[in-house]
Amino acid sequence: MKLRRYWFIVFPSDRFGPKNFGVTAYSISEGKKLIIDSFKNLKLQQLTENLVDNMEVVEDIDIRLLDQGHVIPNMGVVTFEGVWFPNLNLR
């Protein structure tokens, strides 16, 4: 099994913008768990499992599609497991 890049879309109107999440994981379900666990650790409880389960997911996202003004310059390393946007995988 190999790591894959996932882009979780919270706001479809800003599909590749900064209100969404980038995760590298072995599966979509692991990616969802990484998002939920990361935000629990930051004490941001408004991110519920139901919300994460209902997000659209782009598998193997081409990072060149992502917002050049905010997402690209502020993301973590996409080859490391974890949440890379927002940058939580280098802490």
BAVOMAR-459225 format. One record per atom (N, C-alpha, C): residue in one letter; atom name; x, y, z. Coordinates in nm, 3 decimals. Example, Ala and Ser with C-alpha at 12.3 -4.5 7.8 and 13.67 -1.06 7.14 Angstrom:
2
@res=a	atom=N	x=1.319	y=-0.569	z=0.780
@res=a	atom=CA	x=1.230	y=-0.450	z=0.780
@res=a	atom=C	x=1.320	y=-0.330	z=0.780
@res=s	atom=N	x=1.285	y=-0.225	z=0.708
@res=s	atom=CA	x=1.367	y=-0.106	z=0.714
@res=s	atom=C	x=1.290	y=0.003	z=0.787
This chain:
91
@res=m	atom=N	x=0.085	y=-0.118	z=0.000
@res=m	atom=CA	x=0.000	y=0.000	z=0.000
@res=m	atom=C	x=0.089	y=0.124	z=0.000
@res=k	atom=N	x=0.053	y=0.224	z=-0.077
@res=k	atom=CA	x=0.135	y=0.345	z=-0.083
@res=k	atom=C	x=0.056	y=0.467	z=-0.035
@res=l	atom=N	x=0.129	y=0.567	z=0.005
@res=l	atom=CA	x=0.066	y=0.693	z=0.046
@res=l	atom=C	x=0.006	y=0.763	z=-0.075
@res=r	atom=N	x=-0.109	y=0.829	z=-0.051
@res=r	atom=CA	x=-0.176	y=0.904	z=-0.158
@res=r	atom=C	x=-0.215	y=1.041	z=-0.106
@res=r	atom=N	x=-0.218	y=1.139	z=-0.198
@res=r	atom=CA	x=-0.261	y=1.275	z=-0.163
@res=r	atom=C	x=-0.412	y=1.286	z=-0.179
@res=y	atom=N	x=-0.477	y=1.341	z=-0.078
@res=y	atom=CA	x=-0.622	y=1.363	z=-0.083
@res=y	atom=C	x=-0.651	y=1.511	z=-0.058
@res=w	atom=N	x=-0.749	y=1.562	z=-0.128
@res=w	atom=CA	x=-0.796	y=1.699	z=-0.108
@res=w	atom=C	x=-0.942	y=1.689	z=-0.066
@res=f	atom=N	x=-0.970	y=1.727	z=0.059
@res=f	atom=CA	x=-1.105	y=1.720	z=0.115
@res=f	atom=C	x=-1.171	y=1.856	z=0.095
@res=i	atom=N	x=-1.282	y=1.858	z=0.024
@res=i	atom=CA	x=-1.349	y=1.983	z=-0.013
@res=i	atom=C	x=-1.464	y=2.012	z=0.082
@res=v	atom=N	x=-1.448	y=2.117	z=0.160
@res=v	atom=CA	x=-1.551	y=2.163	z=0.253
@res=v	atom=C	x=-1.641	y=2.264	z=0.182
@res=f	atom=N	x=-1.580	y=2.350	z=0.103
@res=f	atom=CA	x=-1.651	y=2.458	z=0.034
@res=f	atom=C	x=-1.638	y=2.440	z=-0.117
@res=p	atom=N	x=-1.736	y=2.374	z=-0.181
@res=p	atom=CA	x=-1.729	y=2.350	z=-0.326
@res=p	atom=C	x=-1.719	y=2.478	z=-0.409
@res=s	atom=N	x=-1.769	y=2.590	z=-0.357
@res=s	atom=CA	x=-1.761	y=2.716	z=-0.432
@res=s	atom=C	x=-1.616	y=2.766	z=-0.442
@res=d	atom=N	x=-1.530	y=2.719	z=-0.353
@res=d	atom=CA	x=-1.388	y=2.755	z=-0.354
@res=d	atom=C	x=-1.309	y=2.624	z=-0.355
@res=r	atom=N	x=-1.336	y=2.543	z=-0.453
@res=r	atom=CA	x=-1.292	y=2.404	z=-0.464
@res=r	atom=C	x=-1.145	y=2.379	z=-0.430
@res=f	atom=N	x=-1.057	y=2.462	z=-0.477
@res=f	atom=CA	x=-0.914	y=2.441	z=-0.455
@res=f	atom=C	x=-0.853	y=2.549	z=-0.366
@res=g	atom=N	x=-0.939	y=2.617	z=-0.292
@res=g	atom=CA	x=-0.895	y=2.728	z=-0.207
@res=g	atom=C	x=-0.866	y=2.689	z=-0.064
@res=p	atom=N	x=-0.834	y=2.788	z=0.018
@res=p	atom=CA	x=-0.782	y=2.766	z=0.152
@res=p	atom=C	x=-0.882	y=2.722	z=0.259
@res=k	atom=N	x=-1.008	y=2.705	z=0.224
@res=k	atom=CA	x=-1.106	y=2.661	z=0.325
@res=k	atom=C	x=-1.125	y=2.509	z=0.321
@res=n	atom=N	x=-1.033	y=2.439	z=0.259
@res=n	atom=CA	x=-1.040	y=2.295	z=0.243
@res=n	atom=C	x=-0.918	y=2.230	z=0.307
@res=f	atom=N	x=-0.905	y=2.097	z=0.295
@res=f	atom=CA	x=-0.797	y=2.026	z=0.364
@res=f	atom=C	x=-0.719	y=1.939	z=0.269
@res=g	atom=N	x=-0.587	y=1.935	z=0.289
@res=g	atom=CA	x=-0.500	y=1.845	z=0.215
@res=g	atom=C	x=-0.440	y=1.744	z=0.311
@res=v	atom=N	x=-0.445	y=1.617	z=0.273
@res=v	atom=CA	x=-0.398	y=1.509	z=0.360
@res=v	atom=C	x=-0.324	y=1.406	z=0.276
@res=t	atom=N	x=-0.218	y=1.351	z=0.331
@res=t	atom=CA	x=-0.152	y=1.237	z=0.270
@res=t	atom=C	x=-0.173	y=1.119	z=0.364
@res=a	atom=N	x=-0.227	y=1.010	z=0.309
@res=a	atom=CA	x=-0.261	y=0.892	z=0.389
@res=a	atom=C	x=-0.263	y=0.769	z=0.301
@res=y	atom=N	x=-0.279	y=0.654	z=0.365
@res=y	atom=CA	x=-0.286	y=0.528	z=0.291
@res=y	atom=C	x=-0.425	y=0.501	z=0.236
@res=s	atom=N	x=-0.527	y=0.569	z=0.291
@res=s	atom=CA	x=-0.664	y=0.549	z=0.243
@res=s	atom=C	x=-0.747	y=0.673	z=0.277
@res=i	atom=N	x=-0.864	y=0.685	z=0.214
@res=i	atom=CA	x=-0.953	y=0.796	z=0.245
@res=i	atom=C	x=-0.996	y=0.790	z=0.392
@res=s	atom=N	x=-1.027	y=0.670	z=0.441
@res=s	atom=CA	x=-1.072	y=0.659	z=0.580
@res=s	atom=C	x=-0.962	y=0.701	z=0.677
@res=e	atom=N	x=-0.837	y=0.667	z=0.648
@res=e	atom=CA	x=-0.727	y=0.712	z=0.733
@res=e	atom=C	x=-0.712	y=0.864	z=0.722
@res=g	atom=N	x=-0.729	y=0.918	z=0.602
@res=g	atom=CA	x=-0.722	y=1.063	z=0.584
@res=g	atom=C	x=-0.826	y=1.136	z=0.667
@res=k	atom=N	x=-0.948	y=1.083	z=0.668
@res=k	atom=CA	x=-1.055	y=1.143	z=0.750
@res=k	atom=C	x=-1.018	y=1.140	z=0.897
@res=k	atom=N	x=-0.964	y=1.027	z=0.941
@res=k	atom=CA	x=-0.924	y=1.014	z=1.083
@res=k	atom=C	x=-0.812	y=1.114	z=1.115
@res=l	atom=N	x=-0.718	y=1.132	z=1.024
@res=l	atom=CA	x=-0.609	y=1.228	z=1.048
@res=l	atom=C	x=-0.663	y=1.370	z=1.062
@res=i	atom=N	x=-0.760	y=1.407	z=0.980
@res=i	atom=CA	x=-0.820	y=1.540	z=0.992
@res=i	atom=C	x=-0.888	y=1.556	z=1.127
@res=i	atom=N	x=-0.973	y=1.460	z=1.162
@res=i	atom=CA	x=-1.047	y=1.469	z=1.289
@res=i	atom=C	x=-0.952	y=1.473	z=1.408
@res=d	atom=N	x=-0.853	y=1.383	z=1.411
@res=d	atom=CA	x=-0.758	y=1.379	z=1.522
@res=d	atom=C	x=-0.675	y=1.507	z=1.531
@res=s	atom=N	x=-0.632	y=1.558	z=1.417
@res=s	atom=CA	x=-0.550	y=1.681	z=1.416
@res=s	atom=C	x=-0.627	y=1.798	z=1.474
@res=f	atom=N	x=-0.753	y=1.810	z=1.437
@res=f	atom=CA	x=-0.831	y=1.924	z=1.484
@res=f	atom=C	x=-0.875	y=1.907	z=1.628
@res=k	atom=N	x=-0.893	y=1.783	z=1.675
@res=k	atom=CA	x=-0.920	y=1.761	z=1.818
@res=k	atom=C	x=-0.799	y=1.805	z=1.900
@res=n	atom=N	x=-0.681	y=1.773	z=1.851
@res=n	atom=CA	x=-0.558	y=1.813	z=1.922
@res=n	atom=C	x=-0.544	y=1.964	z=1.929
@res=l	atom=N	x=-0.599	y=2.035	z=1.831
@res=l	atom=CA	x=-0.594	y=2.181	z=1.831
@res=l	atom=C	x=-0.713	y=2.242	z=1.906
@res=k	atom=N	x=-0.797	y=2.156	z=1.963
@res=k	atom=CA	x=-0.916	y=2.198	z=2.040
@res=k	atom=C	x=-1.019	y=2.268	z=1.952
@res=l	atom=N	x=-1.027	y=2.228	z=1.825
@res=l	atom=CA	x=-1.126	y=2.282	z=1.733
@res=l	atom=C	x=-1.235	y=2.177	z=1.715
@res=q	atom=N	x=-1.332	y=2.177	z=1.802
@res=q	atom=CA	x=-1.433	y=2.072	z=1.806
@res=q	atom=C	x=-1.542	y=2.085	z=1.700
@res=q	atom=N	x=-1.551	y=2.198	z=1.631
@res=q	atom=CA	x=-1.658	y=2.217	z=1.535
@res=q	atom=C	x=-1.645	y=2.126	z=1.413
@res=l	atom=N	x=-1.531	y=2.064	z=1.397
@res=l	atom=CA	x=-1.510	y=1.972	z=1.286
@res=l	atom=C	x=-1.559	y=1.834	z=1.329
@res=t	atom=N	x=-1.678	y=1.797	z=1.287
@res=t	atom=CA	x=-1.740	y=1.672	z=1.330
@res=t	atom=C	x=-1.712	y=1.559	z=1.231
@res=e	atom=N	x=-1.726	y=1.436	z=1.279
@res=e	atom=CA	x=-1.709	y=1.322	z=1.190
@res=e	atom=C	x=-1.811	y=1.325	z=1.077
@res=n	atom=N	x=-1.932	y=1.370	z=1.107
@res=n	atom=CA	x=-2.036	y=1.378	z=1.005
@res=n	atom=C	x=-1.996	y=1.475	z=0.893
@res=l	atom=N	x=-1.941	y=1.590	z=0.931
@res=l	atom=CA	x=-1.895	y=1.688	z=0.832
@res=l	atom=C	x=-1.785	y=1.627	z=0.745
@res=v	atom=N	x=-1.688	y=1.563	z=0.808
@res=v	atom=CA	x=-1.576	y=1.503	z=0.735
@res=v	atom=C	x=-1.626	y=1.391	z=0.644
@res=d	atom=N	x=-1.718	y=1.309	z=0.692
@res=d	atom=CA	x=-1.771	y=1.199	z=0.611
@res=d	atom=C	x=-1.844	y=1.247	z=0.486
@res=n	atom=N	x=-1.899	y=1.367	z=0.492
@res=n	atom=CA	x=-1.977	y=1.419	z=0.379
@res=n	atom=C	x=-1.899	y=1.510	z=0.285
@res=m	atom=N	x=-1.771	y=1.527	z=0.310
@res=m	atom=CA	x=-1.689	y=1.609	z=0.221
@res=m	atom=C	x=-1.662	y=1.536	z=0.090
@res=e	atom=N	x=-1.656	y=1.611	z=-0.018
@res=e	atom=CA	x=-1.610	y=1.555	z=-0.145
@res=e	atom=C	x=-1.459	y=1.536	z=-0.132
@res=v	atom=N	x=-1.407	y=1.430	z=-0.191
@res=v	atom=CA	x=-1.263	y=1.401	z=-0.182
@res=v	atom=C	x=-1.207	y=1.384	z=-0.322
@res=v	atom=N	x=-1.097	y=1.453	z=-0.349
@res=v	atom=CA	x=-1.023	y=1.434	z=-0.474
@res=v	atom=C	x=-0.901	y=1.348	z=-0.440
@res=e	atom=N	x=-0.896	y=1.229	z=-0.498
@res=e	atom=CA	x=-0.783	y=1.140	z=-0.474
@res=e	atom=C	x=-0.668	y=1.176	z=-0.567
@res=d	atom=N	x=-0.546	y=1.163	z=-0.516
@res=d	atom=CA	x=-0.425	y=1.192	z=-0.593
@res=d	atom=C	x=-0.431	y=1.332	z=-0.655
@res=i	atom=N	x=-0.466	y=1.429	z=-0.573
@res=i	atom=CA	x=-0.481	y=1.567	z=-0.618
@res=i	atom=C	x=-0.351	y=1.617	z=-0.682
@res=d	atom=N	x=-0.364	y=1.681	z=-0.793
@res=d	atom=CA	x=-0.252	y=1.747	z=-0.859
@res=d	atom=C	x=-0.237	y=1.882	z=-0.788
@res=i	atom=N	x=-0.132	y=1.899	z=-0.711
@res=i	atom=CA	x=-0.120	y=2.021	z=-0.629
@res=i	atom=C	x=-0.109	y=2.147	z=-0.713
@res=r	atom=N	x=-0.081	y=2.135	z=-0.841
@res=r	atom=CA	x=-0.078	y=2.254	z=-0.927
@res=r	atom=C	x=-0.216	y=2.316	z=-0.943
@res=l	atom=N	x=-0.322	y=2.241	z=-0.910
@res=l	atom=CA	x=-0.458	y=2.294	z=-0.918
@res=l	atom=C	x=-0.493	y=2.382	z=-0.798
@res=l	atom=N	x=-0.418	y=2.367	z=-0.691
@res=l	atom=CA	x=-0.451	y=2.437	z=-0.566
@res=l	atom=C	x=-0.419	y=2.586	z=-0.574
@res=d	atom=N	x=-0.488	y=2.662	z=-0.491
@res=d	atom=CA	x=-0.473	y=2.807	z=-0.487
@res=d	atom=C	x=-0.326	y=2.847	z=-0.474
@res=q	atom=N	x=-0.277	y=2.920	z=-0.574
@res=q	atom=CA	x=-0.137	y=2.961	z=-0.579
@res=q	atom=C	x=-0.102	y=3.072	z=-0.480
@res=g	atom=N	x=-0.203	y=3.150	z=-0.441
@res=g	atom=CA	x=-0.177	y=3.264	z=-0.354
@res=g	atom=C	x=-0.173	y=3.230	z=-0.206
@res=h	atom=N	x=-0.244	y=3.123	z=-0.166
@res=h	atom=CA	x=-0.248	y=3.091	z=-0.023
@res=h	atom=C	x=-0.215	y=2.945	z=0.007
@res=v	atom=N	x=-0.277	y=2.852	z=-0.062
@res=v	atom=CA	x=-0.257	y=2.710	z=-0.029
@res=v	atom=C	x=-0.113	y=2.668	z=-0.055
@res=i	atom=N	x=-0.065	y=2.688	z=-0.175
@res=i	atom=CA	x=0.070	y=2.642	z=-0.212
@res=i	atom=C	x=0.179	y=2.697	z=-0.119
@res=p	atom=N	x=0.183	y=2.828	z=-0.093
@res=p	atom=CA	x=0.292	y=2.878	z=-0.008
@res=p	atom=C	x=0.278	y=2.842	z=0.141
@res=n	atom=N	x=0.163	y=2.790	z=0.182
@res=n	atom=CA	x=0.140	y=2.763	z=0.324
@res=n	atom=C	x=0.117	y=2.616	z=0.356
@res=m	atom=N	x=0.145	y=2.528	z=0.262
@res=m	atom=CA	x=0.120	y=2.387	z=0.290
@res=m	atom=C	x=0.246	y=2.317	z=0.340
@res=g	atom=N	x=0.223	y=2.203	z=0.406
@res=g	atom=CA	x=0.334	y=2.121	z=0.452
@res=g	atom=C	x=0.385	y=2.034	z=0.338
@res=v	atom=N	x=0.458	y=1.932	z=0.374
@res=v	atom=CA	x=0.517	y=1.842	z=0.274
@res=v	atom=C	x=0.415	y=1.736	z=0.236
@res=v	atom=N	x=0.381	y=1.730	z=0.108
@res=v	atom=CA	x=0.275	y=1.638	z=0.062
@res=v	atom=C	x=0.321	y=1.493	z=0.054
@res=t	atom=N	x=0.450	y=1.468	z=0.067
@res=t	atom=CA	x=0.500	y=1.330	z=0.063
@res=t	atom=C	x=0.508	y=1.268	z=0.202
@res=f	atom=N	x=0.478	y=1.346	z=0.307
@res=f	atom=CA	x=0.475	y=1.296	z=0.445
@res=f	atom=C	x=0.331	y=1.264	z=0.483
@res=e	atom=N	x=0.313	y=1.160	z=0.559
@res=e	atom=CA	x=0.179	y=1.127	z=0.608
@res=e	atom=C	x=0.130	y=1.236	z=0.702
@res=g	atom=N	x=0.003	y=1.274	z=0.687
@res=g	atom=CA	x=-0.057	y=1.372	z=0.776
@res=g	atom=C	x=-0.129	y=1.482	z=0.701
@res=v	atom=N	x=-0.178	y=1.578	z=0.778
@res=v	atom=CA	x=-0.250	y=1.692	z=0.722
@res=v	atom=C	x=-0.148	y=1.795	z=0.676
@res=w	atom=N	x=-0.143	y=1.819	z=0.546
@res=w	atom=CA	x=-0.046	y=1.915	z=0.492
@res=w	atom=C	x=-0.108	y=2.049	z=0.457
@res=f	atom=N	x=-0.239	y=2.056	z=0.453
@res=f	atom=CA	x=-0.304	y=2.187	z=0.446
@res=f	atom=C	x=-0.432	y=2.183	z=0.525
@res=p	atom=N	x=-0.440	y=2.265	z=0.631
@res=p	atom=CA	x=-0.335	y=2.355	z=0.678
@res=p	atom=C	x=-0.212	y=2.274	z=0.724
@res=n	atom=N	x=-0.099	y=2.338	z=0.728
@res=n	atom=CA	x=0.028	y=2.272	z=0.755
@res=n	atom=C	x=0.032	y=2.220	z=0.899
@res=l	atom=N	x=-0.004	y=2.094	z=0.917
@res=l	atom=CA	x=0.002	y=2.031	z=1.049
@res=l	atom=C	x=0.094	y=1.911	z=1.054
@res=n	atom=N	x=0.151	y=1.872	z=0.941
@res=n	atom=CA	x=0.233	y=1.751	z=0.941
@res=n	atom=C	x=0.383	y=1.776	z=0.966
@res=l	atom=N	x=0.419	y=1.899	z=0.992
@res=l	atom=CA	x=0.560	y=1.929	z=1.022
@res=l	atom=C	x=0.579	y=1.981	z=1.164
@res=r	atom=N	x=0.480	y=1.964	z=1.247
@res=r	atom=CA	x=0.490	y=2.013	z=1.386
@res=r	atom=C	x=0.553	y=1.912	z=1.474
